[in-house]
Amino acid sequence: LGDYSLEILNIPTGGDGSFTMKVTVDGDILKSEYTGDSIEDASWVIIKSTEVEDDILFVEVHVPEYGVTGYWELYVEGNAVTGYAFDMFEILGTISR
């Protein structure tokens, strides 16, 4: 489905959180995984699952430090990605396919 370069703005850990991830499909299962430096840099948030509903990409994540599980809600229009993390923090980025 694509390679994502994303930034979560104004997160509680201080500043912004930039990361890259790849979303793939294996049969009926969607999978998201961090790529490049994000594998280590984004270790504070664990990707649990990925699904698409009504053309919105939902990535379920867990933040062990805060003991919370929630979603990144991603909207893709062309190569632009927008969305929200935990319905609180804005996400901006791009996708390449």
Summary of the structure (lengths in Angstrom):
residues: 97
radius of gyration: 12.4
end to end distance: 6.5
largest distance: 38.2
contacts: 259
relative contact order: 0.24
helix: 4%
strand: 65%
